[in-house]
Amino acid sequence: MGTLSGIELKQLVCNNQFEPRWEPYKLADLDPKEVRVKSELTAAKHGTEHSELLGKSIYSKVPYLGDKKVFDRSQEQEHDPSQWRGVGNTTVGRVIEVGSEVTDLKEGDLVWGYGNFRTVHQGSHFRLMPDGFSPEAACCMDPANFALAAVRDGNIRAGEKVIVFGMGAIGLFTVQLARFSGAIDVVAVDPLPNRRELALKHGATVAVDPNEVGDFGMASREWFDDGADVTVEASGNYHALNQAIRATRYAGNVVLLAFYTGESQGLFLGEEFHFNQTNIISARACSHPQRDLYWSEERIFEILIQLFCQRDLIPHGLPSPIVNPDELPVAYGQILHHPAEVIKVGVRW
């Protein structure tokens, strides 16, 4: 493998069988506006990477026309399942080289930004780590940005009664931000005991196993009289979405935070959705423009950094697990093979 300043240039790539491997890569000449960053902590984004590797994401086959805001299905192409892709989402590291026109960063600065599992990154998008902003928090900015967008779009306010389905990283931050926004009761739903335990640390007032509850439509009326004011579906499961609709009060809000793939199964829109005038809201922090005037993903990032630095928002138990580079291929493969064992895989270099 090639090296840079004595650092081996290697990146983690994965196929649709989730058999990750290390491979070498090369860096282009450093642009005057770019920096090079030696990674210290990098984390994955499970749901998105999972759907991309398996070719389930719509944009793997169908182009999205940004100017028209529509997917052009006339240009649908088959996904190539044999391709290997770089994986990983966000990295924190030290600047080791600075382009001639860079004025806001210098060698030795600790920075963060989007980036795969690579030993060295290069680009102009890296941001300085402010005081009080931990590497773990930085590696949780995505999904925390999507969680904040969901809480805002769902109009979760003081006194609200909320149910969140799916305690992956996005769901866990949704729980915490819902409580921060004033929700008096937050029920966290997940079949895995370790995730339910973590949800309680993130502020859930109750954590339940959906396999034991069964019918959330009826259970929610026992918990909240008329059902939840807001439900947030963060699991990406259509059956869970149907339960979220059933669990919501008349004219309440159901926020779709997950990235759904494939054909819907177990979703019955002729029932509570039709009779109860339910509001179904899509929340996506990186869609532009945002619903609210003067809000953007950049502002969401700024608010999250402030909350993390003030410790109003805490990355309890995330990323998880954090492994060393030798352990990373096996840990990353668990996203498909043993998803119950991993929530947000990270590597400390």
URBEL-V528049 format. One line per field, one symbol per residue. ss: DSSP state (H for helix, E for strand, L for the rest). A space follows every 50 residues. Layout:
ss->???
//
This chain:
ss->LLEELLEELEEEEELLLLLLEEEELLLLLLLLLLEEEEEEEEELLHHHHH HHHLLLLHHHLLLEELLLLEELHHHLLLLLLLLLEELLLEEEEEEEEELL LLLLLLLLLEEEEELLLELEEEELLLEELLLLLLHHHHLLHHHHHHHHHH HHHLLLLLLLEEEEELLLHHHHHHHHHHHHLLLLEEEEELLLHHHHHHHH HLLLLEEELHHHHLLHHHHHHHHHLLLEEEEEELLLLHHHHHHHHHHEEE EEEEEELLLLLLLLLLLLLLLHHHHLLLEEEELLLLLLLLLLLLLLHHHH HHHHHHHHHLLLLLLLLLLELEELHHHHHHHHHHHHHLHHHLLELEEEL
//
